Amino acid sequence: MGAVATPGSRGKIGPSAAAPSSAVGAVGPLIPIGALAARTRCNIETIRFYEKIGVLPKPARTEGGHRAYGSAHVERLTFVRRARELGFTLDEVRALLRLADARDVPCAEVKDVAVAHLAEVKTKIADLHAMQKALTTLIAQCNAGDQTGCPLIETLLGSA
């Protein structure tokens, strides 16, 4: 006998973290963790981690104890991976998943999460520009010759 799972509700980003493993949505065939990893381009250990922290609900299990994932898992994990690629923190991903699961939430709430994240991105970009300027200056000070006392090393050591 295969994995035991029932179809999940449609219209949501996969099963919620609170869903019991017997109710974890399996619309279509169930796949093992390796296939889920390949389909979503997500590392197997990352999938297990997401299960552990509740971002991805625990899947059904085969009689042999192997994880068996449904299409809802693929959809939810793809959502999480894309959000993480955009730099959203796990807490922000959780917030977005709650909003996506609710589906009747005004778009303004999703926008608020995105606006806050954009502010963080802009701050990081400004920091990177400052770092670029500092490195460019330090590199220009290096003659790349045989001299001792490289300005870059001295700056990193805090001596300059």
N, C-alpha and C positions, 0 to 999 in steps of 0.2 A: 504494500500500500504506500502511496506517496505522502506528501506533506498534507497536514490538516490545516486548511485555511478557508475562510469564507470571503465572498466579495466585499470589498470596502465600499464606502459611499462614494458616488461619483461627484465631480465638481470640486474636489478638494485637492490640495497638494499632498497627496499620499495620506497614509494613516496618521492620526495624531499620536503623540508620545503616550497618551493615556490609554490607547486602545489595547486590549488584551491580545496576547499573541494568537489566540484562536480566531480573533476578528481582524487580524492584520490583512488588509486587502490583497487579494490575489485574483485579479481579473486577468485571465489568460494563464498561460503555463507558468509554473514556478521555476526559478533558476537558482543555481548555487552561487555562493559568494564570489567565486572567480569570474563567473559570467556577469554578475552585477558590477564588479570592478571594471571589467573590460568595457561593458556597455556605457558606464558613466565616467570612465577615465578617472576613477578614484581608487586609491590604494586600499588593499584589503584591510590593513591595520587601521586606516582612517575610518573605514566603514564600521569596524568593530568599536572604535572609539566613539563614533557618533551614536551607535547603539547604547554604549555604556552611559553616555551623558544625556541620553533621551532625545537627541535631535532626530535620530532615525529610530523608529520603534523596532523592537525585537521581532524577528521574522518567525514564521511557522518553522517547525522542525520536521525533518523526515523521521521515519521510524528508526533510522540509524543515527539520529541526533544531529544531522547536518542542517545548516541554515537553508531555508528555501524562501526566496524573495519573489514578490509579485510585481506587477507593473506599477502599482502605487509606490513601491519602494524605489523603483527606477526613477519615477517622476520626482519624488521628494528629494532623493539624493542628487539628482541633476540640478534641482533648484538650489540646494545647499552648496554644491560645488561652484555653481555660477556666482552665487552671492559671495562666496569666499574668494573667488578669483577677482571680484570687484573690490575686495578689501574689507567687506563687512566682517565685524567681529562675530564670534559665536553668539554673544548676547543679542546683537543686532539681527543675526540670522534667526534666532529664536523668536524675536519680536515679529519679523517678517513672516515667519511660518504661522504664528498665531493669527496674524492678520489675513494671510492667504487661506488658512483653514476656515476662518469665520466667513469669508466671502461677502458678507453683508456689511462690512466695515467701509466707511467712506474712504475714498482714495486719499483724502487729506492726511489720514493717519499714516499711510504708507509714505506719502510725500514727506511727512515730518521726520521719519527715520532716514530717508534718503538725503534730506537737507542737512541734517546733523552729520551724516557721514561725509557729505560733500565738503562741509566746513573742515572736517578732519583731514580730508584729502588735500585741500588747499593749503592747510598748515604744513603738511608733510612736503608738499611741492615747494613752498617757500623755504623750508629748512634745507631741502635738497639743493635749491639754487644758491643758498648761502654757503653750503658745503662745497658746491662746484666752484664758487668764486674763491673760497679760501684755498682749495686744492690747486686751482689754476695759479694763484699767486705764489704758493709754496713751490710748485713745480717750476715756475719761471725763475725762482731764486736759486734753484739747483743748477749748477753749471754742468752737471753730469760728467765732470772731469775727475781727476784723481785727487781732488782736495779732500781733506778730512773735515768732519763737522758738517754734515749735510743739513741744510735748514729744515727739510721735511722731517727728518729723524729728530732733530733738536726740538721742533715744535711739538711733535707727538710725545716726546719725553717731558715736555713742559719746561725745557731749558731756554727756549727762545723768547 
